[in-house]
């Protein structure tokens, strides 16, 4: 497994987790660096993980593939902080 920070916007990073020829994208704020990273490294996007919703999340996800945004989620205050639909 390889974890790579990919610079996005002016002050942000998107984390890419690679395993074989597949990748997971964590908190994409801009689709362009994600797609460039995938092409440059000949990877297929398996999943996109959103750890916290942001104003750009809903707009970015359709461009990153491997994820659909069909409803917002809220976080229940529990010890595990798991998102609930």
N, CA, C and O atoms as a GROMACS GRO file, in nm:
protein
  340
    1UNK      N    1   0.085  -0.117   0.000
    1UNK     CA    2   0.000   0.000   0.000
    1UNK      C    3   0.090   0.123   0.000
    1UNK      O    4   0.192   0.128   0.069
    2UNK      N    5   0.050   0.222  -0.078
    2UNK     CA    6   0.125   0.348  -0.086
    2UNK      C    7   0.027   0.464  -0.067
    2UNK      O    8  -0.081   0.464  -0.126
    3UNK      N    9   0.065   0.560   0.015
    3UNK     CA   10  -0.019   0.678   0.040
    3UNK      C   11   0.056   0.800  -0.010
    3UNK      O   12   0.171   0.824   0.028
    4UNK      N   13  -0.010   0.878  -0.096
    4UNK     CA   14   0.053   0.994  -0.159
    4UNK      C   15  -0.032   1.118  -0.140
    4UNK      O   16  -0.151   1.116  -0.171
    5UNK      N   17   0.028   1.228  -0.089
    5UNK     CA   18  -0.046   1.354  -0.085
    5UNK      C   19  -0.040   1.420  -0.223
    5UNK      O   20   0.066   1.427  -0.285
    6UNK      N   21  -0.154   1.467  -0.271
    6UNK     CA   22  -0.161   1.535  -0.400
    6UNK      C   23  -0.209   1.677  -0.375
    6UNK      O   24  -0.317   1.698  -0.320
    7UNK      N   25  -0.128   1.774  -0.415
    7UNK     CA   26  -0.162   1.915  -0.390
    7UNK      C   27  -0.287   1.953  -0.469
    7UNK      O   28  -0.303   1.917  -0.585
    8UNK      N   29  -0.375   2.026  -0.401
    8UNK     CA   30  -0.499   2.072  -0.464
    8UNK      C   31  -0.529   2.215  -0.419
    8UNK      O   32  -0.496   2.255  -0.307
    9UNK      N   33  -0.592   2.289  -0.507
    9UNK     CA   34  -0.622   2.429  -0.480
    9UNK      C   35  -0.495   2.500  -0.435
    9UNK      O   36  -0.386   2.466  -0.481
   10UNK      N   37  -0.506   2.597  -0.346
   10UNK     CA   38  -0.385   2.667  -0.303
   10UNK      C   39  -0.334   2.623  -0.167
   10UNK      O   40  -0.218   2.645  -0.133
   11UNK      N   41  -0.421   2.560  -0.090
   11UNK     CA   42  -0.382   2.528   0.048
   11UNK      C   43  -0.436   2.393   0.095
   11UNK      O   44  -0.472   2.378   0.212
   12UNK      N   45  -0.443   2.297   0.005
   12UNK     CA   46  -0.508   2.172   0.040
   12UNK      C   47  -0.434   2.054  -0.020
   12UNK      O   48  -0.358   2.069  -0.115
   13UNK      N   49  -0.456   1.936   0.038
   13UNK     CA   50  -0.402   1.813  -0.018
   13UNK      C   51  -0.513   1.710  -0.026
   13UNK      O   52  -0.602   1.705   0.058
   14UNK      N   53  -0.505   1.628  -0.130
   14UNK     CA   54  -0.594   1.514  -0.146
   14UNK      C   55  -0.506   1.392  -0.125
   14UNK      O   56  -0.398   1.382  -0.184
   15UNK      N   57  -0.550   1.300  -0.044
   15UNK     CA   58  -0.471   1.180  -0.016
   15UNK      C   59  -0.514   1.069  -0.110
   15UNK      O   60  -0.633   1.038  -0.121
   16UNK      N   61  -0.417   1.010  -0.178
   16UNK     CA   62  -0.442   0.898  -0.267
   16UNK      C   63  -0.379   0.773  -0.206
   16UNK      O   64  -0.260   0.772  -0.173
   17UNK      N   65  -0.459   0.669  -0.192
   17UNK     CA   66  -0.411   0.543  -0.134
   17UNK      C   67  -0.410   0.441  -0.248
   17UNK      O   68  -0.514   0.413  -0.308
   18UNK      N   69  -0.292   0.385  -0.276
   18UNK     CA   70  -0.275   0.292  -0.386
   18UNK      C   71  -0.255   0.150  -0.336
   18UNK      O   72  -0.186   0.126  -0.237
   19UNK      N   73  -0.316   0.056  -0.406
   19UNK     CA   74  -0.294  -0.087  -0.382
   19UNK      C   75  -0.302  -0.152  -0.519
   19UNK      O   76  -0.410  -0.156  -0.580
   20UNK      N   77  -0.191  -0.203  -0.567
   20UNK     CA   78  -0.188  -0.259  -0.701
   20UNK      C   79  -0.217  -0.150  -0.803
   20UNK      O   80  -0.155  -0.044  -0.800
   21UNK      N   81  -0.312  -0.177  -0.894
   21UNK     CA   82  -0.345  -0.076  -0.994
   21UNK      C   83  -0.476  -0.002  -0.960
   21UNK      O   84  -0.538   0.058  -1.048
   22UNK      N   85  -0.516  -0.007  -0.833
   22UNK     CA   86  -0.636   0.064  -0.787
   22UNK      C   87  -0.598   0.172  -0.687
   22UNK      O   88  -0.494   0.164  -0.620
   23UNK      N   89  -0.683   0.272  -0.678
   23UNK     CA   90  -0.658   0.381  -0.584
   23UNK      C   91  -0.787   0.424  -0.516
   23UNK      O   92  -0.897   0.408  -0.569
   24UNK      N   93  -0.770   0.478  -0.397
   24UNK     CA   94  -0.878   0.540  -0.322
   24UNK      C   95  -0.841   0.687  -0.306
   24UNK      O   96  -0.727   0.721  -0.275
   25UNK      N   97  -0.938   0.772  -0.328
   25UNK     CA   98  -0.918   0.916  -0.316
   25UNK      C   99  -0.986   0.962  -0.186
   25UNK      O  100  -1.102   0.929  -0.162
   26UNK      N  101  -0.914   1.037  -0.104
   26UNK     CA  102  -0.969   1.082   0.024
   26UNK      C  103  -0.988   1.234   0.022
   26UNK      O  104  -0.894   1.310   0.000
   27UNK      N  105  -1.110   1.276   0.043
   27UNK     CA  106  -1.149   1.417   0.052
   27UNK      C  107  -1.105   1.501  -0.069
   27UNK      O  108  -1.027   1.595  -0.055
   28UNK      N  109  -1.155   1.467  -0.188
   28UNK     CA  110  -1.118   1.547  -0.304
   28UNK      C  111  -1.182   1.686  -0.301
   28UNK      O  112  -1.303   1.699  -0.282
   29UNK      N  113  -1.100   1.788  -0.319
   29UNK     CA  114  -1.152   1.925  -0.322
   29UNK      C  115  -1.148   1.980  -0.464
   29UNK      O  116  -1.204   2.086  -0.491
   30UNK      N  117  -1.082   1.907  -0.554
   30UNK     CA  118  -1.068   1.948  -0.693
   30UNK      C  119  -1.046   1.821  -0.776
   30UNK      O  120  -0.956   1.744  -0.745
   31UNK      N  121  -1.126   1.798  -0.880
   31UNK     CA  122  -1.111   1.673  -0.954
   31UNK      C  123  -0.987   1.666  -1.043
   31UNK      O  124  -0.938   1.557  -1.070
   32UNK      N  125  -0.936   1.779  -1.089
   32UNK     CA  126  -0.825   1.779  -1.183
   32UNK      C  127  -0.701   1.708  -1.130
   32UNK      O  128  -0.648   1.622  -1.201
   33UNK      N  129  -0.650   1.740  -1.009
   33UNK     CA  130  -0.532   1.669  -0.961
   33UNK      C  131  -0.555   1.519  -0.942
   33UNK      O  132  -0.463   1.439  -0.957
   34UNK      N  133  -0.678   1.482  -0.908
   34UNK     CA  134  -0.710   1.339  -0.890
   34UNK      C  135  -0.699   1.268  -1.024
   34UNK      O  136  -0.633   1.165  -1.035
   35UNK      N  137  -0.762   1.322  -1.126
   35UNK     CA  138  -0.761   1.260  -1.257
   35UNK      C  139  -0.620   1.257  -1.316
   35UNK      O  140  -0.581   1.157  -1.377
   36UNK      N  141  -0.543   1.364  -1.298
   36UNK     CA  142  -0.404   1.367  -1.346
   36UNK      C  143  -0.320   1.261  -1.276
   36UNK      O  144  -0.239   1.193  -1.341
   37UNK      N  145  -0.338   1.246  -1.147
   37UNK     CA  146  -0.264   1.145  -1.070
   37UNK      C  147  -0.298   1.004  -1.120
   37UNK      O  148  -0.208   0.921  -1.137
   38UNK      N  149  -0.426   0.978  -1.142
   38UNK     CA  150  -0.468   0.846  -1.189
   38UNK      C  151  -0.408   0.813  -1.325
   38UNK      O  152  -0.359   0.702  -1.347
   39UNK      N  153  -0.411   0.909  -1.417
   39UNK     CA  154  -0.356   0.887  -1.551
   39UNK      C  155  -0.205   0.870  -1.545
   39UNK      O  156  -0.151   0.777  -1.604
   40UNK      N  157  -0.137   0.959  -1.473
   40UNK     CA  158   0.010   0.954  -1.463
   40UNK      C  159   0.058   0.821  -1.405
   40UNK      O  160   0.162   0.769  -1.445
   41UNK      N  161  -0.018   0.766  -1.310
   41UNK     CA  162   0.024   0.642  -1.244
   41UNK      C  163  -0.049   0.518  -1.296
   41UNK      O  164  -0.033   0.409  -1.242
   42UNK      N  165  -0.129   0.536  -1.402
   42UNK     CA  166  -0.202   0.425  -1.464
   42UNK      C  167  -0.285   0.347  -1.362
   42UNK      O  168  -0.276   0.224  -1.352
   43UNK      N  169  -0.365   0.422  -1.288
   43UNK     CA  170  -0.448   0.363  -1.182
   43UNK      C  171  -0.596   0.375  -1.216
   43UNK      O  172  -0.637   0.464  -1.290
   44UNK      N  173  -0.674   0.286  -1.160
   44UNK     CA  174  -0.819   0.293  -1.168
   44UNK      C  175  -0.871   0.338  -1.032
   44UNK      O  176  -0.826   0.287  -0.929
   45UNK      N  177  -0.964   0.431  -1.031
   45UNK     CA  178  -1.021   0.479  -0.905
   45UNK      C  179  -1.125   0.378  -0.856
   45UNK      O  180  -1.226   0.353  -0.922
   46UNK      N  181  -1.099   0.321  -0.739
   46UNK     CA  182  -1.189   0.221  -0.682
   46UNK      C  183  -1.295   0.285  -0.593
   46UNK      O  184  -1.412   0.245  -0.596
   47UNK      N  185  -1.254   0.385  -0.514
   47UNK     CA  186  -1.346   0.450  -0.421
   47UNK      C  187  -1.304   0.593  -0.397
   47UNK      O  188  -1.188   0.629  -0.417
   48UNK      N  189  -1.400   0.673  -0.354
   48UNK     CA  190  -1.372   0.808  -0.307
   48UNK      C  191  -1.430   0.817  -0.167
   48UNK      O  192  -1.547   0.790  -0.145
   49UNK      N  193  -1.345   0.856  -0.072
   49UNK     CA  194  -1.388   0.866   0.068
   49UNK      C  195  -1.403   1.012   0.105
   49UNK      O  196  -1.315   1.094   0.078
   50UNK      N  197  -1.516   1.045   0.167
   50UNK     CA  198  -1.541   1.182   0.214
   50UNK      C  199  -1.549   1.175   0.366
   50UNK      O  200  -1.644   1.120   0.421
   51UNK      N  201  -1.449   1.231   0.432
   51UNK     CA  202  -1.447   1.227   0.579
   51UNK      C  203  -1.527   1.340   0.640
   51UNK      O  204  -1.569   1.333   0.756
   52UNK      N  205  -1.547   1.446   0.563
   52UNK     CA  206  -1.628   1.558   0.610
   52UNK      C  207  -1.681   1.634   0.488
   52UNK      O  208  -1.604   1.663   0.396
   53UNK      N  209  -1.808   1.667   0.486
   53UNK     CA  210  -1.863   1.740   0.372
   53UNK      C  211  -1.814   1.885   0.373
   53UNK      O  212  -1.803   1.948   0.478
   54UNK      N  213  -1.786   1.935   0.253
   54UNK     CA  214  -1.746   2.074   0.236
   54UNK      C  215  -1.833   2.135   0.126
   54UNK      O  216  -1.906   2.063   0.059
   55UNK      N  217  -1.826   2.266   0.108
   55UNK     CA  218  -1.905   2.326   0.000
   55UNK      C  219  -1.872   2.271  -0.139
   55UNK      O  220  -1.958   2.270  -0.227
   56UNK      N  221  -1.748   2.224  -0.159
   56UNK     CA  222  -1.711   2.173  -0.291
   56UNK      C  223  -1.737   2.024  -0.308
   56UNK      O  224  -1.733   1.974  -0.420
   57UNK      N  225  -1.764   1.951  -0.201
   57UNK     CA  226  -1.778   1.806  -0.208
   57UNK      C  227  -1.882   1.762  -0.310
   57UNK      O  228  -1.853   1.678  -0.395
   58UNK      N  229  -2.001   1.816  -0.304
   58UNK     CA  230  -2.109   1.774  -0.392
   58UNK      C  231  -2.076   1.803  -0.538
   58UNK      O  232  -2.114   1.727  -0.627
   59UNK      N  233  -2.005   1.912  -0.564
   59UNK     CA  234  -1.969   1.949  -0.701
   59UNK      C  235  -1.855   1.864  -0.754
   59UNK      O  236  -1.849   1.837  -0.875
   60UNK      N  237  -1.764   1.821  -0.669
   60UNK     CA  238  -1.644   1.749  -0.712
   60UNK      C  239  -1.669   1.601  -0.736
   60UNK      O  240  -1.616   1.545  -0.831
   61UNK      N  241  -1.748   1.537  -0.653
   61UNK     CA  242  -1.764   1.391  -0.660
   61UNK      C  243  -1.804   1.336  -0.797
   61UNK      O  244  -1.746   1.236  -0.839
   62UNK      N  245  -1.897   1.396  -0.869
   62UNK     CA  246  -1.932   1.339  -0.999
   62UNK      C  247  -1.814   1.336  -1.097
   62UNK      O  248  -1.811   1.253  -1.188
   63UNK      N  249  -1.718   1.425  -1.080
   63UNK     CA  250  -1.603   1.432  -1.170
   63UNK      C  251  -1.493   1.335  -1.130
   63UNK      O  252  -1.403   1.307  -1.211
   64UNK      N  253  -1.497   1.282  -1.009
   64UNK     CA  254  -1.394   1.191  -0.962
   64UNK      C  255  -1.427   1.046  -0.989
   64UNK      O  256  -1.341   0.959  -0.975
   65UNK      N  257  -1.549   1.017  -1.029
   65UNK     CA  258  -1.587   0.880  -1.058
   65UNK      C  259  -1.587   0.794  -0.933
   65UNK      O  260  -1.551   0.841  -0.825
   66UNK      N  261  -1.628   0.670  -0.947
   66UNK     CA  262  -1.628   0.572  -0.838
   66UNK      C  263  -1.706   0.617  -0.716
   66UNK      O  264  -1.695   0.557  -0.609
   67UNK      N  265  -1.784   0.721  -0.729
   67UNK     CA  266  -1.863   0.768  -0.616
   67UNK      C  267  -1.984   0.843  -0.668
   67UNK      O  268  -1.977   0.910  -0.771
   68UNK      N  269  -2.092   0.833  -0.598
   68UNK     CA  270  -2.208   0.914  -0.630
   68UNK      C  271  -2.256   0.979  -0.503
   68UNK      O  272  -2.242   0.924  -0.393
   69UNK      N  273  -2.310   1.093  -0.517
   69UNK     CA  274  -2.360   1.168  -0.403
   69UNK      C  275  -2.511   1.173  -0.420
   69UNK      O  276  -2.561   1.251  -0.501
   70UNK      N  277  -2.582   1.092  -0.344
   70UNK     CA  278  -2.726   1.092  -0.361
   70UNK      C  279  -2.800   1.156  -0.245
   70UNK      O  280  -2.921   1.180  -0.253
   71UNK      N  281  -2.729   1.183  -0.139
   71UNK     CA  282  -2.793   1.254  -0.027
   71UNK      C  283  -2.684   1.299   0.069
   71UNK      O  284  -2.580   1.234   0.081
   72UNK      N  285  -2.706   1.410   0.138
   72UNK     CA  286  -2.609   1.453   0.238
   72UNK      C  287  -2.613   1.360   0.360
   72UNK      O  288  -2.712   1.291   0.382
   73UNK      N  289  -2.508   1.360   0.436
   73UNK     CA  290  -2.510   1.280   0.558
   73UNK      C  291  -2.479   1.368   0.678
   73UNK      O  292  -2.419   1.475   0.664
   74UNK      N  293  -2.519   1.322   0.793
   74UNK     CA  294  -2.490   1.392   0.917
   74UNK      C  295  -2.407   1.300   1.004
   74UNK      O  296  -2.407   1.178   0.987
   75UNK      N  297  -2.339   1.358   1.097
   75UNK     CA  298  -2.255   1.279   1.188
   75UNK      C  299  -2.323   1.274   1.323
   75UNK      O  300  -2.350   1.378   1.384
   76UNK      N  301  -2.351   1.154   1.368
   76UNK     CA  302  -2.410   1.135   1.500
   76UNK      C  303  -2.299   1.148   1.604
   76UNK      O  304  -2.192   1.089   1.585
   77UNK      N  305  -2.319   1.220   1.710
   77UNK     CA  306  -2.215   1.229   1.813
   77UNK      C  307  -2.205   1.098   1.892
   77UNK      O  308  -2.274   1.079   1.992
   78UNK      N  309  -2.118   1.011   1.846
   78UNK     CA  310  -2.091   0.886   1.917
   78UNK      C  311  -1.942   0.877   1.939
   78UNK      O  312  -1.866   0.960   1.889
   79UNK      N  313  -1.900   0.779   2.010
   79UNK     CA  314  -1.757   0.763   2.036
   79UNK      C  315  -1.683   0.725   1.908
   79UNK      O  316  -1.563   0.751   1.896
   80UNK      N  317  -1.753   0.664   1.811
   80UNK     CA  318  -1.688   0.623   1.686
   80UNK      C  319  -1.705   0.727   1.575
   80UNK      O  320  -1.637   0.717   1.473
   81UNK      N  321  -1.791   0.823   1.590
   81UNK     CA  322  -1.815   0.927   1.491
   81UNK      C  323  -1.842   0.870   1.353
   81UNK      O  324  -1.775   0.909   1.257
   82UNK      N  325  -1.938   0.780   1.340
   82UNK     CA  326  -1.971   0.719   1.212
   82UNK      C  327  -2.079   0.801   1.142
   82UNK      O  328  -2.178   0.839   1.204
   83UNK      N  329  -2.060   0.827   1.010
   83UNK     CA  330  -2.164   0.898   0.936
   83UNK      C  331  -2.291   0.815   0.926
   83UNK      O  332  -2.286   0.693   0.914
   84UNK      N  333  -2.403   0.881   0.931
   84UNK     CA  334  -2.530   0.813   0.914
   84UNK      C  335  -2.608   0.879   0.803
   84UNK      O  336  -2.609   1.002   0.793
   85UNK      N  337  -2.674   0.801   0.717
   85UNK     CA  338  -2.751   0.862   0.607
   85UNK      C  339  -2.874   0.932   0.658
   85UNK      O  340  -2.950   0.988   0.579
   0.00000   0.00000   0.00000
